[in-house]
Amino acid sequence: MAIADETLCTMFWARVAERGEGPALRFRQGDGWGTITWRGYGEAVRETASGLAALGVEPRQTVAVLSRNRPEWHVADVAGFTAGAITVPVYVTNSPPQVAYILGHSEARVAFVEDEEQLLKIEKERDGLPDLAHVVILDGVPSADGFVLTLDDLRERGRAHDAAHPGAYEERWRAVRPEDTATIVYTSGTTGPPKGAMLSHHNAVWTVDSLLQVVQEPPNAGRRLSFLPLSHIAERVTSHLSQIYNGLEVYFAESLDTVLRDLQEARPTVFFAVPRVWEKFYAGIKAKLAQLPDEQRQMAEGAITVATAVVEMEQEGQEVVEEMRHGLEAAEGMLFAPLRAQLGLDQAQDLISGAAPINEDILKFFHAVGLRIQEVYGQTEDTGPTSLNPKERIKIGTVGPPIPGLEVRIADDGEILVRGENVFQGYFKDPEATAEMLEDGWMRSGDVGELDEDGYLRITDRKKDLIITAAGKNIAPQELENLLKYHPLVSQAVVIGDRRPFLTALITLDAEALAKFAAERGLGDVPAGELAGREEVRQAIAGAVDAVNAEFSRAEQIKRWHVLPRDFLQEEDEITPTLKVRRRAIIEKYGETIESLYAAGWEGSG
């Protein structure tokens, strides 16, 4: 069947038939891993989808999924597709009003929830959700009024429905067309209420087909570790929709805290992570190197310096001196290969970073030790990817050329415009926002960038995040922020200065690095909030700010800054689930602190 004729339904059932008793889903079970085969996966999907039909869910109605990553997330999602319904993922970090907004706006008929904690969010807002007929709880008990069912209850109803209506399930999934909406993904965004991006079956199938022309992996041979929220389109494409296309084996991390251990056991063939994860890996490696005996540490640092120089020469298109390569052979066996194995990335063919910008020096470091990270760029509205660096032709500092079949051009004002078959159908029940986003087939990305002579895309800033100072100077804050985050103590940084006389910054600290910093200086067991105000910490951050300022003109330098007593939190609506700062919310929340920085004038800092 041609790609244009495929749906997620046809592809899923083709994989089940092809893979049969092969492993599909791996989940933590005691000290090892439990396994669900493709046949078992298909059986669960069929019974769950028929259960939805038994509850009265009709084609083109919506079904929500409110759970962390686990096999049942995949089952619920595919069950929704194959029942002819539209699935709506919801972040488990959302508050009760946020959950209610998405369920209400999407008119969800049934919601799958993980446990009592997530169920409570719905119960608190139930009176405002007239369309919601049932909740299916994955870990919990049913309610006496029949509103809450367990997944086992639903599957039992599905089996009974199948027996009473033979052939009805096949008729439903075969009736789904490529142009039908498969999912509505509510963008977490950094400002305003979320909008529901409608993605079709064809959007999803075409996107994965295009991506897998860049991430070349043989069918039925790949492994993924699912650990970022499946509610985000990037993880969903990487470890879920790609699986339906290519017969992958998916491991589910137990939690974000166990990712390193789970990586070591899963040994994925493709690994996608957001910059904050790579930054944590980088900080951990640097900390371990610092603890080596002096002679070993100096040898390791020397090897990394030489390897980094090789990377920079390759990036500049210069011929690498052969002696440099020969000198790294011992380091490869003694340092670099063991390091990749300790991270569980020794079998990864493609390592990908996306969802936010990443510091170029961190990328060079990983390239130097043999972990060639490829930056990807895109958004929910184009089903995840716009562009991706191919592993054999990575240009550090760019997000690669457009994925195969996609068109990208730069508007007169610098905005990146995208056209192709992964561009979404529009925003659910929001024609005005859709018209603003789509014009003559081109999608407005909201990002500013440029294409180089080889067609590689470079992102310079968010269009709406550009700072224009009182003097009329246009400044891209993300460049400053990313350099600040290169310092091991810094977790997040937000640069302020729109319509202001100079730039200021709010800075948060990395808890692990801060504890280590305090221990090394004998500061005692002091709470993190107090440490943030200590002179030793202030001096370290001052050095970081000064180093960044040295890279910029006077008008682009940070004149004053403030260290906050804690990091930004999802539950406080300060960062998105993919750890991007909500700039407008932070500036509003910390308005008094910001005003005090400007009231004090620009001389000095801290």
C-alpha positions as CSV (number, residue, x, y, z in Angstrom):
1,M,0.0,0.0,0.0
2,A,1.4,3.5,-0.9
3,I,2.2,5.8,1.9
4,A,-0.6,8.2,0.7
5,D,-3.1,5.5,1.3
6,E,-1.9,4.3,4.8
7,T,-3.4,5.2,8.1
8,L,-2.0,4.5,11.6
9,C,-4.6,1.8,11.7
10,T,-3.5,-0.1,8.6
11,M,0.2,0.3,9.7
12,F,-0.5,-1.0,13.2
13,W,-2.3,-4.1,12.1
14,A,0.4,-4.8,9.4
15,R,3.0,-4.7,12.2
16,V,1.0,-7.0,14.4
17,A,0.7,-9.5,11.5
18,E,4.4,-9.2,10.6
19,R,5.9,-9.3,14.1
20,G,3.5,-11.7,15.9
21,E,5.3,-13.0,19.0
22,G,8.2,-10.6,18.7
23,P,8.7,-8.1,21.6
24,A,6.8,-4.8,21.3
25,L,6.6,-3.1,24.7
26,R,9.0,-3.5,27.6
27,F,8.2,-2.3,31.1
28,R,10.0,-2.4,34.4
29,Q,9.0,-5.6,36.4
30,G,11.0,-6.0,39.6
31,D,14.7,-6.0,38.8
32,G,14.1,-6.9,35.2
33,W,11.7,-6.1,32.3
34,G,8.3,-7.5,31.4
35,T,7.4,-8.0,27.8
36,I,4.3,-7.5,25.7
37,T,4.5,-9.1,22.3
38,W,3.0,-7.6,19.2
39,R,0.3,-10.2,19.3
40,G,-0.5,-9.2,22.9
41,Y,-0.3,-5.5,22.0
42,G,-2.8,-6.1,19.2
43,E,-5.2,-8.0,21.4
44,A,-5.2,-5.3,24.0
45,V,-5.8,-2.6,21.4
46,R,-8.7,-4.6,19.9
47,E,-10.4,-5.2,23.2
48,T,-9.9,-1.6,24.4
49,A,-11.2,-0.2,21.1
50,S,-14.3,-2.4,21.2
51,G,-14.8,-1.4,24.8
52,L,-14.9,2.2,23.7
53,A,-17.5,1.3,21.1
54,A,-19.5,-0.5,23.9
55,L,-19.4,2.7,25.9
56,G,-21.0,4.6,23.0
57,V,-17.9,6.3,21.6
58,E,-18.6,7.1,17.9
59,P,-16.1,7.7,15.1
60,R,-14.7,11.3,15.1
61,Q,-15.5,11.7,18.8
62,T,-12.6,12.3,21.2
63,V,-10.9,10.2,23.8
64,A,-8.3,11.7,26.2
65,V,-5.2,10.0,27.7
66,L,-3.9,11.4,31.1
67,S,-1.0,9.2,32.1
68,R,2.7,9.0,32.3
69,N,4.5,6.8,29.8
70,R,3.6,3.1,30.0
71,P,2.4,0.4,27.7
72,E,-1.3,1.2,28.4
73,W,-0.6,4.7,27.0
74,H,0.2,3.2,23.6
75,V,-2.8,0.8,23.9
76,A,-5.2,3.6,24.7
77,D,-3.9,5.8,21.9
78,V,-4.0,3.1,19.2
79,A,-7.4,1.9,20.5
80,G,-8.7,5.4,20.0
81,F,-7.3,5.5,16.4
82,T,-8.7,2.1,15.4
83,A,-12.1,2.8,17.0
84,G,-12.3,5.7,14.5
85,A,-12.0,8.2,17.4
86,I,-9.6,11.1,17.9
87,T,-7.2,10.9,20.8
88,V,-6.2,13.8,23.0
89,P,-3.1,13.5,25.1
90,V,-3.0,15.5,28.4
91,Y,0.1,16.2,30.5
92,V,0.1,14.6,34.0
93,T,1.7,17.8,35.3
94,N,-1.4,19.8,34.4
95,S,-3.5,21.3,37.2
96,P,-7.2,20.3,37.6
97,P,-8.4,23.5,35.7
98,Q,-5.9,22.8,32.9
99,V,-7.0,19.2,32.6
100,A,-10.7,20.4,32.6
101,Y,-10.0,23.0,29.9
102,I,-8.5,20.4,27.5
103,L,-11.2,17.8,28.2
104,G,-13.9,20.3,27.9
105,H,-12.6,22.1,24.9
106,S,-12.0,18.8,23.0
107,E,-15.4,17.5,24.1
108,A,-13.8,14.2,25.3
109,R,-16.2,11.4,25.8
110,V,-13.9,9.1,27.7
111,A,-10.7,9.8,29.5
112,F,-8.0,7.2,30.4
113,V,-6.2,8.2,33.6
114,E,-3.3,6.6,35.3
115,D,-4.3,6.6,39.0
116,E,-6.3,8.2,41.8
117,E,-4.2,11.3,41.7
118,Q,-5.1,12.0,38.1
119,L,-8.7,10.9,38.6
120,L,-9.0,13.5,41.4
121,K,-8.2,16.3,38.9
122,I,-11.2,15.3,36.9
123,E,-13.5,14.7,39.9
124,K,-12.8,18.3,41.0
125,E,-14.0,19.6,37.7
126,R,-16.6,17.0,36.8
127,D,-19.6,19.3,37.0
128,G,-18.0,21.4,34.2
129,L,-17.5,18.4,31.8
130,P,-20.9,17.5,30.5
131,D,-19.5,15.6,27.5
132,L,-17.4,13.2,29.6
133,A,-19.3,10.0,30.0
134,H,-16.6,7.7,31.5
135,V,-13.2,7.6,33.0
136,V,-11.0,4.5,32.6
137,I,-8.5,4.2,35.4
138,L,-5.3,2.2,34.8
139,D,-4.3,1.8,38.5
140,G,-7.3,2.1,40.7
141,V,-10.8,0.9,41.4
142,P,-14.2,1.5,39.7
143,S,-16.8,3.8,41.1
144,A,-20.2,2.7,42.3
145,D,-22.0,4.9,39.8
146,G,-20.3,3.4,36.8
147,F,-18.5,6.6,35.9
148,V,-15.1,5.1,36.6
149,L,-14.1,1.8,35.0
150,T,-10.9,-0.1,35.2
151,L,-9.0,-1.0,32.1
152,D,-9.8,-4.7,32.7
153,D,-13.5,-3.8,32.9
154,L,-13.3,-1.9,29.6
155,R,-11.5,-4.8,27.9
156,E,-14.1,-7.3,29.2
157,R,-16.9,-5.1,27.7
158,G,-14.9,-5.0,24.5
159,R,-14.8,-8.8,24.3
160,A,-18.5,-9.0,24.9
161,H,-19.1,-6.3,22.2
162,D,-16.9,-8.2,19.8
163,A,-18.9,-11.4,20.3
164,A,-22.2,-9.6,19.9
165,H,-21.1,-7.6,16.8
166,P,-18.7,-9.8,14.8
167,G,-16.8,-7.8,12.2
168,A,-17.7,-4.4,13.6
169,Y,-14.2,-3.6,14.8
170,E,-12.5,-4.3,11.5
171,E,-15.2,-2.3,9.8
172,R,-14.4,0.7,12.0
173,W,-10.6,0.8,11.6
174,R,-10.8,0.0,7.9
175,A,-13.2,2.9,7.4
176,V,-10.6,5.4,8.7
177,R,-9.2,7.5,5.9
178,P,-5.7,9.2,5.7
179,E,-7.3,12.7,5.8
180,D,-9.2,11.9,9.0
181,T,-8.0,13.6,12.2
182,A,-6.1,11.2,14.3
183,T,-5.2,13.3,17.3
184,I,-5.7,16.8,18.8
185,V,-2.5,17.9,20.5
186,Y,-2.8,20.9,22.8
187,T,0.3,23.0,22.6
188,S,1.8,23.7,26.0
189,G,3.1,27.0,24.7
190,T,5.0,29.6,26.6
191,T,2.1,32.1,26.6
192,G,-1.7,32.0,26.7
193,P,-4.1,29.1,26.9
194,P,-3.3,26.0,24.9
195,K,-4.6,25.5,21.4
196,G,-5.6,22.1,20.0
197,A,-3.5,21.3,16.9
198,M,-5.4,18.8,14.7
199,L,-3.1,16.2,13.1
200,S,-4.4,13.7,10.5
201,H,-3.4,10.1,10.0
202,H,-1.6,11.2,6.9
203,N,0.3,13.9,8.8
204,A,1.6,11.2,11.1
205,V,2.4,8.5,8.6
206,W,4.1,11.0,6.2
207,T,6.2,12.5,9.0
208,V,7.5,9.2,10.2
209,D,8.2,8.0,6.6
210,S,10.2,11.2,6.0
211,L,12.1,11.1,9.3
212,L,13.1,7.5,8.8
213,Q,14.8,8.5,5.5
214,V,17.2,10.5,7.6
215,V,17.3,8.3,10.6
216,Q,18.0,5.2,8.6
217,E,17.2,2.1,10.7
218,P,16.3,-1.4,9.4
219,P,12.7,-2.5,10.1
220,N,12.1,-4.6,13.2
221,A,15.6,-3.9,14.5
222,G,15.3,-0.7,16.5
223,R,15.0,0.1,20.2
224,R,13.7,3.2,21.9
225,L,13.6,4.4,25.5
226,S,10.3,6.2,26.2
227,F,10.9,8.7,29.0
228,L,9.9,12.2,27.9
229,P,6.1,12.9,28.1
230,L,4.2,11.1,25.3
231,S,1.8,14.1,25.5
232,H,4.5,16.0,23.6
233,I,4.6,15.3,19.9
234,A,8.4,14.7,19.8
235,E,8.4,11.7,22.1
236,R,5.2,10.4,20.6
237,V,6.8,10.4,17.1
238,T,10.1,9.0,18.4
239,S,8.9,6.1,20.5
240,H,5.3,5.5,19.5
241,L,4.4,6.5,16.0
242,S,7.7,5.4,14.7
243,Q,7.1,2.0,16.3
244,I,3.9,1.6,14.4
245,Y,5.7,2.3,11.2
246,N,8.9,0.4,11.7
247,G,8.2,-2.5,14.2
248,L,10.5,-1.1,16.9
249,E,10.9,-2.4,20.5
250,V,10.0,0.2,23.1
251,Y,11.3,0.3,26.7
252,F,9.5,2.5,29.2
253,A,11.7,4.2,31.7
254,E,10.5,3.8,35.3
255,S,10.8,7.6,35.9
256,L,12.9,10.6,34.9
257,D,15.2,9.8,37.8
258,T,16.0,6.3,36.5
259,V,16.8,7.3,32.9
260,L,20.5,6.6,33.1
261,R,19.9,3.1,34.6
262,D,17.2,2.4,32.1
263,L,19.4,3.5,29.2
264,Q,22.2,1.2,30.3
265,E,19.7,-1.8,30.1
266,A,17.7,-0.8,27.1
267,R,20.7,0.4,25.0
268,P,18.5,2.2,22.4
269,T,19.5,2.4,18.8
270,V,18.0,5.9,18.5
271,F,17.8,8.3,21.5
272,F,16.0,11.6,21.6
273,A,16.3,14.0,24.5
274,V,15.7,17.7,25.3
275,P,18.8,19.9,25.9
276,R,18.3,19.8,29.7
277,V,18.9,16.1,29.6
278,W,22.1,16.4,27.6
279,E,23.2,19.3,29.9
280,K,22.8,17.0,32.9
281,F,24.8,14.2,31.2
282,Y,27.5,16.8,30.4
283,A,27.6,18.1,34.0
284,G,27.8,14.5,35.3
285,I,30.7,13.6,33.0
286,K,32.6,16.7,33.9
287,A,32.1,16.1,37.6
288,K,33.4,12.5,37.3
289,L,36.5,13.7,35.3
290,A,37.2,16.2,38.0
291,Q,37.3,13.4,40.6
292,L,40.0,11.4,38.8
293,P,43.5,11.3,40.2
294,D,45.5,14.3,38.8
295,E,47.5,12.3,36.2
296,Q,44.4,10.4,34.8
297,R,42.4,13.7,34.8
298,Q,45.0,15.6,32.9
299,M,45.3,12.8,30.3
300,A,41.5,12.6,29.9
301,E,41.2,16.4,29.6
302,G,44.0,16.5,27.1
303,A,42.4,13.8,25.0
304,I,39.1,15.7,25.0
305,T,40.8,18.9,24.1
306,V,42.5,17.3,21.1
307,A,39.3,15.5,20.1
308,T,37.4,18.8,20.3
309,A,40.0,20.5,18.1
310,V,39.4,17.7,15.6
311,V,35.6,18.3,15.7
312,E,36.1,22.0,15.1
313,M,38.5,21.4,12.2
314,E,35.9,19.0,10.7
315,Q,33.2,21.6,11.1
316,E,35.3,24.2,9.4
317,G,36.0,21.9,6.5
318,Q,39.7,21.8,7.3
319,E,41.9,18.7,6.8
320,V,42.6,17.1,10.1
321,V,46.3,16.4,10.9
322,E,46.6,12.6,10.8
323,E,48.8,12.6,13.9
324,M,45.9,14.1,15.9
325,R,43.7,11.1,14.9
326,H,46.4,8.6,15.7
327,G,46.9,10.2,19.1
328,L,43.2,9.6,19.9
329,E,43.2,5.9,19.3
330,A,44.3,5.1,22.9
331,A,41.7,7.5,24.2
332,E,39.0,5.8,22.2
333,G,39.6,2.5,23.8
334,M,40.4,3.7,27.3
335,L,38.1,6.7,27.7
336,F,35.5,7.4,25.0
337,A,34.1,3.9,24.3
338,P,33.7,3.1,28.1
339,L,32.0,6.5,28.6
340,R,29.5,5.7,25.8
341,A,28.8,2.3,27.4
342,Q,28.3,3.8,30.8
343,L,25.7,6.1,29.4
344,G,24.0,3.2,27.6
345,L,24.5,4.9,24.3
346,D,27.1,2.6,22.8
347,Q,24.6,1.1,20.4
348,A,22.8,4.3,19.4
349,Q,23.0,5.0,15.7
350,D,21.3,8.4,16.0
351,L,21.4,10.8,19.0
352,I,19.0,13.7,18.7
353,S,18.4,16.9,20.6
354,G,15.4,19.1,20.2
355,A,12.5,21.1,21.6
356,A,14.8,23.9,22.6
357,P,18.3,25.3,21.6
358,I,21.4,23.6,23.0
359,N,24.8,25.1,23.7
360,E,27.3,24.6,20.8
361,D,30.2,23.9,23.1
362,I,28.2,21.0,24.7
363,L,27.6,19.6,21.3
364,K,31.3,19.8,20.4
365,F,32.1,18.0,23.7
366,F,29.8,15.1,22.9
367,H,31.0,14.9,19.3
368,A,34.5,14.8,20.7
369,V,33.8,11.6,22.8
370,G,32.0,9.9,19.9
371,L,28.4,10.9,20.6
372,R,27.4,12.8,17.5
373,I,24.3,14.6,18.5
374,Q,22.0,15.8,15.7
375,E,19.8,18.8,16.4
376,V,16.2,18.6,15.2
377,Y,13.8,21.5,14.9
378,G,10.0,21.6,14.5
379,Q,6.8,22.1,16.4
380,T,3.5,20.4,17.1
381,E,1.8,22.1,14.1
382,D,4.1,20.2,11.7
383,T,3.8,16.9,13.5
384,G,7.1,17.4,15.3
385,P,10.0,17.8,12.8
386,T,10.8,20.6,10.3
387,S,14.5,19.9,9.9
388,L,17.1,17.4,11.2
389,N,20.9,17.2,10.9
390,P,21.8,13.9,9.1
391,K,24.4,12.1,11.2
392,E,26.9,11.9,8.3
393,R,26.6,15.7,7.6
394,I,26.0,17.4,11.0
395,K,26.6,21.1,11.1
396,I,26.9,22.2,14.7
397,G,24.9,25.4,15.3
398,T,22.3,24.5,12.8
399,V,19.2,22.4,13.0
400,G,19.9,20.7,9.6
401,P,18.1,20.8,6.3
402,P,14.4,20.3,6.0
403,I,13.3,16.7,6.3
404,P,12.7,15.0,2.9
405,G,9.7,16.4,1.0
406,L,9.3,19.5,3.2
407,E,9.7,23.1,2.0
408,V,11.1,25.9,4.1
409,R,11.6,29.5,3.2
410,I,12.4,32.7,5.1
411,A,9.9,35.5,5.1
412,D,11.0,39.2,4.6
413,D,10.9,39.7,8.4
414,G,13.0,36.6,9.0
415,E,10.2,34.3,10.1
416,I,10.6,30.6,9.1
417,L,7.8,29.4,6.9
418,V,7.0,25.7,6.3
419,R,5.0,23.9,3.7
420,G,4.5,20.2,3.4
421,E,2.4,17.1,4.1
422,N,3.1,17.1,7.9
423,V,1.6,20.6,8.4
424,F,-1.5,20.3,10.6
425,Q,-5.1,20.7,9.7
426,G,-5.7,23.7,11.9
427,Y,-6.6,24.5,15.4
428,F,-9.7,22.8,16.8
429,K,-12.6,25.2,17.1
430,D,-10.4,28.2,16.4
431,P,-10.6,29.4,12.8
432,E,-9.1,32.8,13.6
433,A,-5.9,31.2,15.1
434,T,-5.8,28.8,12.2
435,A,-6.0,31.6,9.6
436,E,-3.2,33.5,11.4
437,M,-1.0,30.3,11.4
438,L,-1.6,29.2,7.8
439,E,-1.5,31.4,4.7
440,D,-1.5,30.1,1.2
441,G,-0.4,26.7,2.4
442,W,2.6,28.0,4.4
443,M,2.7,27.6,8.1
444,R,4.1,30.5,10.2
445,S,6.6,29.0,12.7
446,G,6.9,32.0,14.9
447,D,10.7,31.5,14.8
448,V,13.3,33.7,13.2
449,G,16.1,32.0,11.2
450,E,18.2,31.8,8.1
451,L,19.2,29.2,5.5
452,D,22.9,28.8,4.6
453,E,24.3,28.0,1.3
454,D,23.8,24.2,1.8
455,G,20.2,24.6,2.8
456,Y,20.8,24.1,6.5
457,L,18.5,26.0,8.8
458,R,19.8,28.2,11.7
459,I,17.4,29.4,14.4
460,T,18.2,32.9,15.7
461,D,15.2,33.5,18.0
462,R,11.5,33.3,18.7
463,K,9.8,36.1,16.7
464,K,7.8,37.2,19.7
465,D,10.7,36.9,22.1
466,L,13.0,39.4,20.4
467,I,14.0,42.1,22.8
468,I,13.9,45.7,21.5
469,T,15.6,47.9,24.1
470,A,14.6,51.5,24.8
471,A,17.5,52.5,22.5
472,G,16.0,50.5,19.6
473,K,18.5,47.6,19.7
474,N,17.2,44.2,18.6
475,I,18.5,41.4,20.8
476,A,17.9,37.7,20.8
477,P,17.8,36.6,24.5
478,Q,18.2,32.9,23.8
479,E,21.8,33.3,22.8
480,L,22.7,35.0,26.1
481,E,20.6,32.5,28.1
482,N,22.2,29.4,26.5
483,L,25.7,30.7,27.2
484,L,24.7,31.4,30.8
485,K,23.4,27.8,31.2
486,Y,26.8,26.5,30.1
487,H,28.0,27.3,33.6
488,P,27.6,24.2,35.8
489,L,25.8,26.1,38.6
490,V,23.2,27.6,36.3
491,S,20.0,25.7,35.6
492,Q,17.8,28.4,33.9
493,A,18.3,32.0,32.8
494,V,15.7,34.5,31.6
495,V,17.0,37.7,30.1
496,I,14.8,40.8,30.3
497,G,15.1,44.1,28.5
498,D,12.2,44.8,26.1
499,R,11.7,48.6,26.1
500,R,14.2,48.9,28.9
501,P,17.4,50.9,29.0
502,F,19.6,47.8,29.5
503,L,19.4,44.0,29.9
504,T,18.9,42.2,33.2
505,A,18.5,38.5,34.0
506,L,16.8,36.1,36.4
507,I,19.0,33.1,37.2
508,T,18.2,29.8,38.9
509,L,20.7,27.2,40.2
510,D,21.1,23.5,39.5
511,A,20.4,21.7,42.8
512,E,23.0,18.9,42.3
513,A,25.8,21.2,41.2
514,L,24.9,23.7,44.0
515,A,25.2,20.9,46.7
516,K,28.6,19.8,45.3
517,F,29.7,23.5,45.2
518,A,28.8,24.0,48.8
519,A,30.4,20.7,50.0
520,E,33.7,21.6,48.3
521,R,33.8,25.0,50.0
522,G,32.8,23.7,53.4
523,L,29.6,25.8,53.5
524,G,27.8,23.1,55.6
525,D,24.4,21.7,55.3
526,V,22.7,25.0,54.2
527,P,19.3,24.9,52.4
528,A,19.5,25.7,48.7
529,G,17.4,28.8,49.1
530,E,20.0,30.2,51.5
531,L,22.9,29.1,49.4
532,A,21.6,31.2,46.5
533,G,22.3,34.3,48.5
534,R,25.8,33.4,49.7
535,E,28.7,35.5,48.6
536,E,30.6,32.5,47.3
537,V,27.7,31.6,45.0
538,R,27.2,35.3,44.0
539,Q,30.8,35.5,43.0
540,A,30.6,32.3,40.9
541,I,27.6,33.6,39.0
542,A,29.2,37.0,38.6
543,G,32.1,35.3,36.9
544,A,29.6,33.4,34.6
545,V,27.8,36.6,33.6
546,D,31.1,38.5,33.0
547,A,32.3,35.6,30.8
548,V,29.1,35.8,28.7
549,N,29.2,39.6,28.5
550,A,32.7,39.4,27.1
551,E,31.2,37.8,24.0
552,F,28.8,40.7,23.2
553,S,28.7,44.4,22.5
554,R,28.0,46.7,25.4
555,A,24.4,47.2,24.3
556,E,23.9,43.4,24.4
557,Q,25.5,42.8,27.9
558,I,23.6,41.9,31.0
559,K,24.0,44.8,33.4
560,R,22.3,43.5,36.5
561,W,21.0,40.0,37.6
562,H,19.3,38.2,40.4
563,V,19.7,34.6,41.6
564,L,16.3,33.2,42.6
565,P,16.1,30.9,45.7
566,R,14.7,27.9,43.7
567,D,14.5,26.5,40.2
568,F,11.5,27.1,37.9
569,L,8.8,24.5,38.3
570,Q,6.2,23.0,36.0
571,E,3.6,23.0,38.8
572,E,4.1,26.8,39.2
573,D,3.5,27.2,35.4
574,E,7.0,28.6,35.0
575,I,8.3,25.9,32.6
576,T,6.7,23.7,30.0
577,P,6.8,19.9,30.3
578,T,9.8,20.0,27.9
579,L,11.6,22.3,30.3
580,K,11.3,25.5,28.2
581,V,10.8,28.6,30.3
582,R,7.4,30.4,30.1
583,R,9.0,33.8,29.6
584,R,5.9,36.0,29.9
585,A,4.7,34.1,33.0
586,I,8.1,34.4,34.7
587,I,8.4,38.1,33.9
588,E,4.9,38.7,35.3
589,K,5.5,36.6,38.5
590,Y,8.8,38.1,39.3
591,G,7.8,41.6,38.3
592,E,8.8,43.2,41.6
593,T,12.3,41.6,41.6
594,I,12.8,42.8,38.0
595,E,11.7,46.3,38.8
596,S,14.2,46.4,41.7
597,L,17.0,45.5,39.3
598,Y,16.1,48.5,37.1
599,A,15.5,50.8,40.1
600,A,19.0,50.1,41.3
601,G,20.6,51.3,38.1
602,W,23.0,49.4,36.0
603,E,26.3,49.7,37.8
604,G,27.2,46.4,39.5
605,S,25.3,43.2,39.6
606,G,23.7,40.5,41.8
